[in-house]
Amino acid sequence: MPTYAYLCRACGRPFEIRMSIREKDTWKPRCPVCKSAKVEQQLFGFSFGGSGGGQPAPGG
C-alpha cells in the first residue's frame, strides 16, 4: 500500500498516511494533530528494492 506525505497548513506539522490508490481518490485526509482539513500533499521519495550492487551495463 502506498504511503502519502502531507503537510498541515493550519498547524505546520508533516504527517504520513498509508492508503490504497482508490482510498486516496475518494477520502480527504485531516491532520492527526489539529484535525484540520487544510492539508497539502508533499512529494515523497521512494525506491524499489535492491542494494545497488547489480551488474554493470554491457560495454560500460
C-alpha positions in Angstrom: 0.0 0.0 0.0 1.4 3.4 -0.9 2.4 6.0 1.7 1.4 9.6 1.1 3.1 12.5 2.8 1.1 15.6 3.8 1.7 19.0 5.4 -0.9 20.6 7.6 -1.3 24.2 6.5 -3.1 25.1 9.8 -0.5 23.9 12.3 2.5 23.2 10.1 3.0 19.6 11.1 4.0 17.0 8.5 2.4 13.5 8.6 2.1 10.4 6.5 -0.8 8.2 5.7 -0.8 4.7 4.2 -3.8 4.1 2.0 -4.8 2.4 -1.3 -4.9 4.4 -4.5 -8.7 4.0 -4.5 -8.9 5.4 -1.0 -6.8 8.4 -2.0 -9.2 9.2 -4.8 -12.2 9.3 -2.5 -11.0 10.1 1.0 -10.0 13.6 2.2 -7.2 13.5 4.8 -7.2 15.5 8.0 -4.3 16.5 10.2 -4.0 13.9 13.0 -2.9 16.7 15.4 -5.2 19.6 14.9 -7.9 17.8 12.8 -7.8 20.5 10.1 -8.7 19.6 6.5 -6.3 22.2 5.3 -3.6 19.7 4.2 -1.3 19.7 1.2 0.2 16.6 -0.3 4.0 16.6 -0.4 6.5 14.9 -2.7 7.6 11.7 -1.1 10.8 9.9 -2.1 10.6 6.2 -2.8 12.8 3.4 -4.2 12.5 -0.1 -5.5 14.4 -2.8 -3.7 18.0 -3.8 -4.3 21.2 -2.7 -2.8 22.7 -1.0 -5.8 25.2 -3.9 -6.3 23.9 -5.0 -9.7 25.8 -6.0 -12.7 27.3 -3.2 -14.8 25.8 -2.5 -18.2 27.4 -4.2 -21.2 30.2 -2.1 -22.7 30.3 0.1 -19.6 
